[in-house]
Amino acid sequence: MPGWFEVKKSNNGQFYFTLKAANAEVILTSEMYVEKASAKGGIASVQKNSPKAERFGKLSSKNGKFYFTLKAGNHQVIGNSQMYTNEKSRDGGIASVKTNGKTKEVKDLV
C-alpha cells in the first residue's frame, strides 16, 4: 500500500499537509498556507519534485539531530522532515519521500 497526503487546518486557521508512509508515519510536513488551494498546490509540487534527488537538502540541527528539506525548482522549501538521530535514518526518510511522494491519494481532513 502506498502512502498518502493529508490536508489539515491548524489552530490558527491556516492549512498544511503531511505526507504519510504506508505505515501511517509522517515523513514530510509542509509550511502553513492561508488558502487550502495553496496547500493542495504544495502537494502537486511534492508529487513533481520528490523523485528528484537534487531537490533534497540534507541538514543537521544545532542539537546534533539530522533532517531534510524538499525544495521546488525555484529553491523554495515545500516541506520538512522530522528530526532523526542519525544520517542513515534521515536518508531512509528521503527514500520514503521519493517512494511515497508520487501518490495521488489525498485525504482532505478539513
MMTF fields as JSON, N, C-alpha, C and O atoms, coordinates in Angstrom:
{
  "mmtfVersion": "1.0.0",
  "mmtfProducer": "UNKNOWN",
  "numBonds": 439,
  "numAtoms": 440,
  "numGroups": 110,
  "numChains": 1,
  "numModels": 1,
  "chainsPerModel": [1],
  "groupsPerChain": [110],
  "chainIdList": ["A"],
  "bondAtomList": [4, 2, 8, 6, 12, 10, 16, 14, 20, 18, 24, 22, 28, 26, 32, 30, 36, 34, 40, 38, 44, 42, 48, 46, 52, 50, 56, 54, 60, 58, 64, 62, 68, 66, 72, 70, 76, 74, 80, 78, 84, 82, 88, 86, 92, 90, 96, 94, 100, 98, 104, 102, 108, 106, 112, 110, 116, 114, 120, 118, 124, 122, 128, 126, 132, 130, 136, 134, 140, 138, 144, 142, 148, 146, 152, 150, 156, 154, 160, 158, 164, 162, 168, 166, 172, 170, 176, 174, 180, 178, 184, 182, 188, 186, 192, 190, 196, 194, 200, 198, 204, 202, 208, 206, 212, 210, 216, 214, 220, 218, 224, 222, 228, 226, 232, 230, 236, 234, 240, 238, 244, 242, 248, 246, 252, 250, 256, 254, 260, 258, 264, 262, 268, 266, 272, 270, 276, 274, 280, 278, 284, 282, 288, 286, 292, 290, 296, 294, 300, 298, 304, 302, 308, 306, 312, 310, 316, 314, 320, 318, 324, 322, 328, 326, 332, 330, 336, 334, 340, 338, 344, 342, 348, 346, 352, 350, 356, 354, 360, 358, 364, 362, 368, 366, 372, 370, 376, 374, 380, 378, 384, 382, 388, 386, 392, 390, 396, 394, 400, 398, 404, 402, 408, 406, 412, 410, 416, 414, 420, 418, 424, 422, 428, 426, 432, 430, 436, 434],
  "bondOrderList": [1, 1, 1, 1, 1, 1, 1, 1, 1, 1, 1, 1, 1, 1, 1, 1, 1, 1, 1, 1, 1, 1, 1, 1, 1, 1, 1, 1, 1, 1, 1, 1, 1, 1, 1, 1, 1, 1, 1, 1, 1, 1, 1, 1, 1, 1, 1, 1, 1, 1, 1, 1, 1, 1, 1, 1, 1, 1, 1, 1, 1, 1, 1, 1, 1, 1, 1, 1, 1, 1, 1, 1, 1, 1, 1, 1, 1, 1, 1, 1, 1, 1, 1, 1, 1, 1, 1, 1, 1, 1, 1, 1, 1, 1, 1, 1, 1, 1, 1, 1, 1, 1, 1, 1, 1, 1, 1, 1, 1],
  "groupList": [{"groupName": "MET", "atomNameList": ["N", "CA", "C", "O"], "elementList": ["N", "C", "C", "O"], "formalChargeList": [0, 0, 0, 0], "bondAtomList": [1, 0, 2, 1, 3, 2], "bondOrderList": [1, 1, 2], "singleLetterCode": "M", "chemCompType": "L-PEPTIDE LINKING"}, {"groupName": "PRO", "atomNameList": ["N", "CA", "C", "O"], "elementList": ["N", "C", "C", "O"], "formalChargeList": [0, 0, 0, 0], "bondAtomList": [1, 0, 2, 1, 3, 2], "bondOrderList": [1, 1, 2], "singleLetterCode": "P", "chemCompType": "L-PEPTIDE LINKING"}, {"groupName": "GLY", "atomNameList": ["N", "CA", "C", "O"], "elementList": ["N", "C", "C", "O"], "formalChargeList": [0, 0, 0, 0], "bondAtomList": [1, 0, 2, 1, 3, 2], "bondOrderList": [1, 1, 2], "singleLetterCode": "G", "chemCompType": "PEPTIDE LINKING"}, {"groupName": "TRP", "atomNameList": ["N", "CA", "C", "O"], "elementList": ["N", "C", "C", "O"], "formalChargeList": [0, 0, 0, 0], "bondAtomList": [1, 0, 2, 1, 3, 2], "bondOrderList": [1, 1, 2], "singleLetterCode": "W", "chemCompType": "L-PEPTIDE LINKING"}, {"groupName": "PHE", "atomNameList": ["N", "CA", "C", "O"], "elementList": ["N", "C", "C", "O"], "formalChargeList": [0, 0, 0, 0], "bondAtomList": [1, 0, 2, 1, 3, 2], "bondOrderList": [1, 1, 2], "singleLetterCode": "F", "chemCompType": "L-PEPTIDE LINKING"}, {"groupName": "GLU", "atomNameList": ["N", "CA", "C", "O"], "elementList": ["N", "C", "C", "O"], "formalChargeList": [0, 0, 0, 0], "bondAtomList": [1, 0, 2, 1, 3, 2], "bondOrderList": [1, 1, 2], "singleLetterCode": "E", "chemCompType": "L-PEPTIDE LINKING"}, {"groupName": "VAL", "atomNameList": ["N", "CA", "C", "O"], "elementList": ["N", "C", "C", "O"], "formalChargeList": [0, 0, 0, 0], "bondAtomList": [1, 0, 2, 1, 3, 2], "bondOrderList": [1, 1, 2], "singleLetterCode": "V", "chemCompType": "L-PEPTIDE LINKING"}, {"groupName": "LYS", "atomNameList": ["N", "CA", "C", "O"], "elementList": ["N", "C", "C", "O"], "formalChargeList": [0, 0, 0, 0], "bondAtomList": [1, 0, 2, 1, 3, 2], "bondOrderList": [1, 1, 2], "singleLetterCode": "K", "chemCompType": "L-PEPTIDE LINKING"}, {"groupName": "SER", "atomNameList": ["N", "CA", "C", "O"], "elementList": ["N", "C", "C", "O"], "formalChargeList": [0, 0, 0, 0], "bondAtomList": [1, 0, 2, 1, 3, 2], "bondOrderList": [1, 1, 2], "singleLetterCode": "S", "chemCompType": "L-PEPTIDE LINKING"}, {"groupName": "ASN", "atomNameList": ["N", "CA", "C", "O"], "elementList": ["N", "C", "C", "O"], "formalChargeList": [0, 0, 0, 0], "bondAtomList": [1, 0, 2, 1, 3, 2], "bondOrderList": [1, 1, 2], "singleLetterCode": "N", "chemCompType": "L-PEPTIDE LINKING"}, {"groupName": "GLN", "atomNameList": ["N", "CA", "C", "O"], "elementList": ["N", "C", "C", "O"], "formalChargeList": [0, 0, 0, 0], "bondAtomList": [1, 0, 2, 1, 3, 2], "bondOrderList": [1, 1, 2], "singleLetterCode": "Q", "chemCompType": "L-PEPTIDE LINKING"}, {"groupName": "TYR", "atomNameList": ["N", "CA", "C", "O"], "elementList": ["N", "C", "C", "O"], "formalChargeList": [0, 0, 0, 0], "bondAtomList": [1, 0, 2, 1, 3, 2], "bondOrderList": [1, 1, 2], "singleLetterCode": "Y", "chemCompType": "L-PEPTIDE LINKING"}, {"groupName": "THR", "atomNameList": ["N", "CA", "C", "O"], "elementList": ["N", "C", "C", "O"], "formalChargeList": [0, 0, 0, 0], "bondAtomList": [1, 0, 2, 1, 3, 2], "bondOrderList": [1, 1, 2], "singleLetterCode": "T", "chemCompType": "L-PEPTIDE LINKING"}, {"groupName": "LEU", "atomNameList": ["N", "CA", "C", "O"], "elementList": ["N", "C", "C", "O"], "formalChargeList": [0, 0, 0, 0], "bondAtomList": [1, 0, 2, 1, 3, 2], "bondOrderList": [1, 1, 2], "singleLetterCode": "L", "chemCompType": "L-PEPTIDE LINKING"}, {"groupName": "ALA", "atomNameList": ["N", "CA", "C", "O"], "elementList": ["N", "C", "C", "O"], "formalChargeList": [0, 0, 0, 0], "bondAtomList": [1, 0, 2, 1, 3, 2], "bondOrderList": [1, 1, 2], "singleLetterCode": "A", "chemCompType": "L-PEPTIDE LINKING"}, {"groupName": "ILE", "atomNameList": ["N", "CA", "C", "O"], "elementList": ["N", "C", "C", "O"], "formalChargeList": [0, 0, 0, 0], "bondAtomList": [1, 0, 2, 1, 3, 2], "bondOrderList": [1, 1, 2], "singleLetterCode": "I", "chemCompType": "L-PEPTIDE LINKING"}, {"groupName": "ARG", "atomNameList": ["N", "CA", "C", "O"], "elementList": ["N", "C", "C", "O"], "formalChargeList": [0, 0, 0, 0], "bondAtomList": [1, 0, 2, 1, 3, 2], "bondOrderList": [1, 1, 2], "singleLetterCode": "R", "chemCompType": "L-PEPTIDE LINKING"}, {"groupName": "HIS", "atomNameList": ["N", "CA", "C", "O"], "elementList": ["N", "C", "C", "O"], "formalChargeList": [0, 0, 0, 0], "bondAtomList": [1, 0, 2, 1, 3, 2], "bondOrderList": [1, 1, 2], "singleLetterCode": "H", "chemCompType": "L-PEPTIDE LINKING"}, {"groupName": "ASP", "atomNameList": ["N", "CA", "C", "O"], "elementList": ["N", "C", "C", "O"], "formalChargeList": [0, 0, 0, 0], "bondAtomList": [1, 0, 2, 1, 3, 2], "bondOrderList": [1, 1, 2], "singleLetterCode": "D", "chemCompType": "L-PEPTIDE LINKING"}],
  "groupTypeList": [0, 1, 2, 3, 4, 5, 6, 7, 7, 8, 9, 9, 2, 10, 4, 11, 4, 12, 13, 7, 14, 14, 9, 14, 5, 6, 15, 13, 12, 8, 5, 0, 11, 6, 5, 7, 14, 8, 14, 7, 2, 2, 15, 14, 8, 6, 10, 7, 9, 8, 1, 7, 14, 5, 16, 4, 2, 7, 13, 8, 8, 7, 9, 2, 7, 4, 11, 4, 12, 13, 7, 14, 2, 9, 17, 10, 6, 15, 2, 9, 8, 10, 0, 11, 12, 9, 5, 7, 8, 16, 18, 2, 2, 15, 14, 8, 6, 7, 12, 9, 2, 7, 12, 7, 5, 6, 7, 18, 13, 6],
  "groupIdList": [1, 2, 3, 4, 5, 6, 7, 8, 9, 10, 11, 12, 13, 14, 15, 16, 17, 18, 19, 20, 21, 22, 23, 24, 25, 26, 27, 28, 29, 30, 31, 32, 33, 34, 35, 36, 37, 38, 39, 40, 41, 42, 43, 44, 45, 46, 47, 48, 49, 50, 51, 52, 53, 54, 55, 56, 57, 58, 59, 60, 61, 62, 63, 64, 65, 66, 67, 68, 69, 70, 71, 72, 73, 74, 75, 76, 77, 78, 79, 80, 81, 82, 83, 84, 85, 86, 87, 88, 89, 90, 91, 92, 93, 94, 95, 96, 97, 98, 99, 100, 101, 102, 103, 104, 105, 106, 107, 108, 109, 110],
  "secStructList": [7, 7, 7, 3, 3, 3, 3, 3, 3, 7, 6, 6, 1, 7, 3, 3, 3, 3, 3, 3, 7, 6, 6, 1, 7, 3, 3, 3, 3, 3, 7, 7, 5, 1, 1, 2, 2, 2, 2, 2, 2, 2, 2, 2, 2, 2, 2, 2, 2, 6, 6, 7, 4, 4, 4, 3, 3, 3, 3, 3, 7, 6, 6, 1, 7, 3, 3, 3, 3, 3, 3, 7, 6, 6, 1, 7, 3, 3, 3, 3, 7, 7, 7, 5, 1, 1, 2, 2, 2, 2, 2, 2, 2, 2, 2, 2, 2, 2, 2, 2, 6, 6, 7, 7, 7, 3, 3, 3, 7, 7],
  "xCoordList": [0.845, 0.0, 0.887, 1.79, 0.647, 1.456, 1.037, 0.027, 1.83, 1.495, 0.391, -0.211, 0.133, -0.907, -0.616, 0.189, -1.295, -1.233, -2.468, -3.536, -2.314, -3.442, -3.405, -2.382, -4.514, -4.655, -5.371, -6.414, -4.792, -5.34, -5.41, -4.809, -6.152, -6.257, -5.672, -6.033, -4.768, -4.125, -5.021, -6.066, -4.592, -5.365, -5.508, -6.469, -4.556, -4.627, -5.399, -5.418, -6.034, -6.875, -6.162, -6.793, -4.851, -4.12, -4.125, -4.456, -3.75, -3.784, -2.368, -1.435, -2.229, -0.957, -1.235, -2.357, -0.188, -0.348, 0.806, 1.888, 0.529, 1.571, 1.566, 0.541, 2.727, 2.856, 3.118, 4.04, 2.301, 2.454, 2.901, 2.476, 3.769, 4.204, 3.101, 2.114, 3.276, 2.273, 1.986, 0.89, 2.973, 2.774, 2.136, 2.056, 1.677, 0.991, 1.938, 1.474, 3.238, 4.21, 4.347, 4.446, 4.351, 4.541, 5.994, 6.914, 6.193, 7.548, 7.877, 9.039, 6.857, 7.097, 5.94, 4.78, 6.265, 5.256, 5.486, 6.62, 4.429, 4.535, 4.605, 4.477, 4.813, 4.667, 3.183, 2.345, 2.857, 1.46, 1.035, 1.81, -0.207, -0.779, -2.065, -2.808, -2.33, -3.558, -4.764, -5.841, -4.584, -5.672, -5.476, -4.353, -6.565, -6.498, -5.988, -5.243, -6.383, -5.933, -4.414, -3.804, -3.807, -2.346, -1.694, -0.654, -2.299, -1.784, -1.861, -0.937, -2.947, -3.075, -2.067, -1.593, -1.739, -0.678, 0.674, 1.511, 0.882, 2.108, 2.209, 3.294, 1.089, 1.067, 1.484, 2.279, 0.953, 1.325, 2.825, 3.458, 3.383, 4.818, 5.63, 6.682, 5.152, 5.819, 5.76, 6.762, 4.598, 4.45, 5.433, 5.966, 5.665, 6.565, 8.039, 8.854, 8.382, 9.788, 10.368, 11.588, 9.542, 10.067, 10.903, 11.765, 10.711, 11.582, 13.0, 13.876, 13.229, 14.499, 15.442, 15.171, 16.538, 17.494, 18.019, 18.24, 18.218, 18.791, 17.845, 18.261, 16.598, 15.634, 15.679, 15.021, 16.446, 16.519, 17.751, 18.855, 17.537, 18.642, 18.856, 17.931, 20.073, 20.411, 21.052, 22.092, 20.408, 20.82, 20.986, 20.527, 21.654, 21.75, 21.444, 21.741, 20.851, 20.462, 21.569, 22.545, 21.403, 22.389, 22.496, 23.536, 21.436, 21.461, 21.966, 21.874, 22.5, 23.102, 22.141, 22.541, 20.897, 19.925, 20.003, 20.539, 19.467, 19.526, 18.11, 17.164, 17.982, 16.685, 16.915, 18.051, 15.826, 15.935, 14.806, 13.769, 15.032, 14.004, 13.804, 14.712, 12.635, 12.344, 12.053, 11.208, 12.754, 12.6, 12.043, 12.249, 11.333, 10.833, 11.962, 13.052, 11.691, 12.674, 13.139, 14.241, 12.3, 12.668, 13.399, 13.619, 13.772, 14.518, 13.694, 14.248, 12.389, 11.524, 11.249, 10.967, 11.334, 11.082, 9.608, 8.735, 9.347, 7.985, 7.61, 6.485, 8.573, 8.302, 9.571, 10.668, 9.388, 10.481, 10.188, 9.035, 11.257, 11.11, 11.072, 11.194, 10.902, 11.075, 12.574, 13.381, 12.948, 14.351, 14.715, 13.948, 15.887, 16.395, 17.653, 18.378, 17.908, 19.078, 20.369, 21.453, 20.271, 21.489, 21.229, 20.083, 22.308, 22.211, 21.562, 20.847, 21.803, 21.215, 19.688, 19.007, 19.158, 17.708, 17.146, 16.096, 17.861, 17.433, 17.395, 16.443, 18.431, 18.482, 17.369, 16.87, 16.983, 15.833, 14.54, 13.648, 14.44, 13.28, 13.19, 12.106, 14.336, 14.372, 13.907, 13.111, 14.403, 13.995, 12.492, 11.847, 11.932, 10.497, 9.705, 8.669, 10.184, 9.502, 9.603, 8.642, 10.754, 10.892, 9.883, 9.316, 9.661, 8.724, 7.273, 6.46, 6.95, 5.557, 5.084, 3.88, 6.017, 5.654, 4.904, 4.287, 4.944, 4.253, 2.782, 2.034, 2.37, 1.0, -0.02, 0.21, -1.118, -2.22, -3.295, -4.237, -3.152, -4.167, -4.021, -2.975, -5.084, -5.109, -6.358, -7.477, -6.146, -7.255, -7.449, -6.57, -8.59, -8.918, -9.577, -10.73, -8.834, -9.339, -9.881, -10.069, -10.127, -10.629, -12.143, -12.767],
  "yCoordList": [-1.185, 0.0, 1.245, 1.356, 2.16, 3.383, 4.353, 4.154, 5.4, 6.435, 7.34, 7.072, 8.422, 9.371, 10.727, 10.86, 11.719, 13.072, 13.316, 12.762, 14.15, 14.616, 16.132, 16.721, 16.766, 18.212, 18.5, 17.915, 19.421, 19.73, 21.237, 22.009, 21.636, 23.046, 23.191, 22.449, 24.15, 24.355, 25.173, 25.681, 25.287, 26.045, 27.514, 28.164, 28.051, 29.466, 29.677, 30.789, 28.626, 28.74, 28.565, 28.64, 28.33, 28.119, 26.632, 25.775, 26.359, 24.998, 24.473, 25.236, 23.156, 22.497, 21.064, 20.571, 20.407, 18.996, 18.2, 18.72, 16.931, 15.98, 14.871, 14.568, 14.28, 13.08, 11.94, 11.995, 10.911, 9.75, 8.545, 8.346, 7.746, 6.488, 5.448, 5.691, 4.307, 3.237, 2.811, 2.335, 2.979, 2.604, 3.731, 3.636, 4.803, 5.965, 6.917, 7.833, 6.727, 7.637, 8.883, 8.781, 10.057, 11.313, 11.391, 11.268, 11.596, 11.679, 13.056, 13.345, 13.917, 15.272, 16.148, 15.741, 17.364, 18.327, 19.631, 20.099, 20.208, 21.44, 22.662, 22.582, 23.801, 25.087, 25.372, 24.584, 26.487, 26.902, 27.73, 28.526, 27.529, 28.246, 28.935, 28.387, 30.122, 30.849, 30.174, 30.113, 29.673, 29.063, 27.547, 27.071, 26.809, 25.362, 25.013, 24.047, 25.791, 25.538, 25.625, 24.898, 26.502, 26.625, 25.382, 24.931, 24.833, 23.589, 22.466, 21.661, 22.414, 21.395, 21.626, 20.668, 22.878, 23.177, 22.694, 22.247, 22.787, 22.262, 20.755, 20.222, 20.075, 18.618, 18.306, 17.395, 19.054, 18.843, 19.052, 18.356, 20.0, 20.251, 19.095, 18.748, 18.498, 17.308, 16.18, 15.509, 15.971, 14.901, 15.081, 14.102, 16.305, 16.611, 16.518, 15.996, 17.012, 17.162, 16.025, 15.873, 15.23, 14.188, 13.115, 12.535, 12.812, 11.806, 12.31, 11.515, 13.606, 14.213, 14.381, 15.178, 13.642, 13.664, 15.068, 15.425, 15.862, 17.194, 18.161, 19.256, 17.784, 18.647, 18.492, 19.245, 17.528, 17.284, 17.956, 17.858, 18.632, 19.201, 18.375, 18.18, 17.89, 17.106, 18.049, 18.65, 18.172, 19.168, 18.561, 17.453, 19.317, 18.925, 20.143, 21.278, 19.891, 20.973, 21.245, 20.5, 22.31, 22.685, 21.643, 21.534, 20.878, 19.871, 18.506, 17.51, 18.47, 17.245, 16.283, 15.18, 16.668, 15.82, 16.103, 17.128, 15.192, 15.293, 15.412, 14.835, 16.166, 16.315, 16.655, 16.85, 16.723, 17.106, 18.041, 18.106, 18.759, 19.585, 19.114, 18.547, 19.345, 19.114, 20.476, 21.218, 20.803, 22.106, 21.96, 20.953, 23.002, 23.082, 23.561, 23.887, 23.599, 24.052, 25.483, 25.847, 26.311, 27.694, 27.821, 28.929, 26.683, 26.59, 26.917, 27.027, 27.073, 27.309, 25.979, 24.974, 25.982, 24.765, 24.405, 25.227, 23.155, 22.63, 21.975, 22.118, 21.252, 20.538, 20.179, 20.187, 19.864, 19.473, 18.115, 17.724, 17.415, 16.124, 16.309, 17.421, 15.219, 15.17, 15.191, 15.191, 15.209, 15.11, 13.632, 12.842, 13.29, 11.915, 11.895, 12.887, 10.766, 10.65, 10.416, 10.672, 9.928, 9.687, 9.912, 9.984, 10.02, 10.301, 9.159, 9.395, 7.935, 6.785, 6.827, 6.55, 7.172, 7.274, 8.411, 8.271, 9.544, 10.669, 10.264, 10.577, 9.57, 9.138, 8.139, 8.096, 7.338, 6.444, 7.239, 6.847, 8.352, 9.219, 9.825, 9.928, 10.224, 10.758, 9.694, 9.976, 8.478, 7.381, 7.152, 6.868, 7.275, 7.086, 8.188, 7.913, 9.429, 10.522, 10.311, 10.569, 9.846, 9.567, 8.514, 8.626, 7.504, 6.433, 6.876, 6.629, 7.531, 7.851, 9.202, 9.446, 10.077, 11.423, 11.481, 12.5, 10.417, 10.379, 9.991, 10.056, 9.59, 9.124, 10.179, 11.376, 9.741, 10.633, 10.691, 11.477, 9.859, 9.804, 11.0, 11.198, 11.785, 12.953, 12.846, 12.763, 12.848, 12.814, 14.23, 14.782, 14.805, 16.165, 16.054, 15.638, 16.431, 16.293, 17.601, 17.738, 18.548, 19.861, 19.829, 20.83],
  "zCoordList": [0.0, 0.0, 0.0, 0.829, -0.899, -0.924, 0.173, 0.849, 0.334, 1.303, 0.783, -0.257, 1.525, 1.158, 1.78, 2.702, 1.248, 1.787, 2.638, 2.376, 3.66, 4.451, 4.496, 4.844, 4.148, 4.249, 5.557, 5.851, 6.347, 7.671, 7.871, 7.124, 8.888, 9.263, 10.661, 11.574, 10.823, 12.11, 13.045, 12.64, 14.291, 15.282, 14.911, 15.323, 14.133, 13.755, 12.451, 11.922, 11.927, 10.752, 9.425, 8.371, 9.461, 8.218, 7.863, 8.683, 6.626, 6.102, 5.904, 5.655, 6.02, 5.763, 5.363, 5.478, 4.89, 4.554, 5.136, 5.411, 5.31, 5.675, 4.633, 4.022, 4.448, 3.626, 4.588, 5.402, 4.487, 5.362, 4.553, 3.416, 5.162, 4.558, 4.739, 5.432, 4.118, 4.195, 5.63, 5.925, 6.536, 7.944, 8.756, 9.981, 8.086, 8.676, 9.404, 10.083, 9.281, 9.89, 9.014, 7.791, 9.644, 8.913, 8.454, 9.262, 7.154, 6.625, 6.056, 5.771, 5.886, 5.401, 5.857, 5.794, 6.32, 6.751, 6.004, 5.899, 5.494, 4.712, 5.609, 6.831, 4.954, 5.604, 5.77, 5.334, 6.395, 6.542, 5.337, 4.806, 4.918, 3.787, 4.236, 5.05, 3.716, 4.045, 3.392, 3.985, 2.181, 1.426, 1.298, 1.131, 1.378, 1.195, -0.201, -0.365, -1.203, -2.577, -2.683, -3.467, -1.907, -1.916, -1.311, -1.789, -0.268, 0.316, -0.714, -0.829, -1.453, -2.495, -3.618, -4.228, -3.896, -4.851, -4.358, -5.142, -3.045, -2.445, -2.613, -2.844, -2.499, -2.723, -4.155, -4.387, -5.108, -6.513, -6.703, -7.498, -5.982, -6.074, -5.494, -6.031, -4.405, -3.852, -4.875, -5.12, -5.468, -6.454, -7.614, -8.137, -8.005, -9.118, -8.718, -9.479, -7.547, -7.164, -6.332, -6.283, -5.683, -4.787, -5.479, -4.818, -6.755, -7.374, -7.676, -8.016, -7.557, -7.969, -6.78, -5.882, -6.767, -5.653, -5.372, -4.215, -6.415, -6.228, -5.517, -5.14, -5.331, -4.644, -3.114, -2.395, -2.626, -1.187, -0.593, -1.128, 0.512, 1.272, 2.521, 3.309, 2.706, 3.904, 4.911, 4.643, 6.087, 7.059, 8.447, 8.723, 9.31, 10.715, 11.576, 11.201, 12.723, 13.621, 14.632, 14.721, 15.381, 16.404, 17.506, 18.155, 17.724, 18.781, 18.29, 19.007, 17.057, 16.553, 15.881, 15.508, 15.718, 15.02, 13.525, 13.102, 12.738, 11.288, 10.719, 11.255, 9.629, 8.973, 7.509, 7.077, 6.75, 5.357, 4.968, 5.629, 3.886, 3.285, 1.851, 1.243, 1.327, -0.082, -0.693, -0.193, -1.773, -2.408, -3.822, -4.498, -4.238, -5.61, -6.517, -6.047, -7.814, -8.78, -8.555, -8.967, -7.895, -7.598, -6.257, -5.767, -5.669, -4.41, -3.165, -2.071, -3.317, -2.163, -1.467, -2.12, -0.139, 0.625, 0.545, 0.821, 0.161, 0.087, 1.414, 1.895, 2.0, 3.24, 3.977, 3.419, 5.251, 6.144, 6.764, 6.944, 7.083, 7.748, 9.255, 9.769, 9.932, 11.377, 11.665, 10.735, 12.913, 13.314, 13.476, 14.025, 12.99, 13.07, 13.923, 13.998, 14.565, 15.434, 14.662, 15.186, 13.414, 12.641, 11.157, 10.715, 10.405, 8.974, 8.204, 7.23, 8.627, 7.942, 8.016, 7.028, 9.179, 9.328, 8.483, 7.856, 8.472, 7.64, 6.167, 5.452, 5.729, 4.337, 4.019, 2.894, 5.012, 4.845, 4.699, 3.947, 5.417, 5.278, 3.883, 3.31, 3.345, 1.982, 0.993, 0.097, 1.158, 0.267, 0.352, -0.657, 1.555, 1.721, 1.015, 0.409, 1.088, 0.383, -1.119, -1.844, -1.596, -3.031, -3.484, -4.571, -2.666, -2.985, -2.852, -3.743, -1.738, -1.424, -1.95, -2.039, -2.297, -2.724, -4.038, -4.352, -4.805, -6.101, -5.974, -6.95, -4.777, -4.591, -4.986, -4.81, -5.507, -5.885, -4.796, -4.893, -3.76, -2.712, -1.767, -1.149, -1.671, -0.802, 0.067, -0.438, 1.378, 2.327, 2.85, 3.512, 2.553, 2.981, 4.362, 4.476, 5.405, 6.78, 7.345, 8.553, 6.465, 6.913, 6.981, 7.336]
}
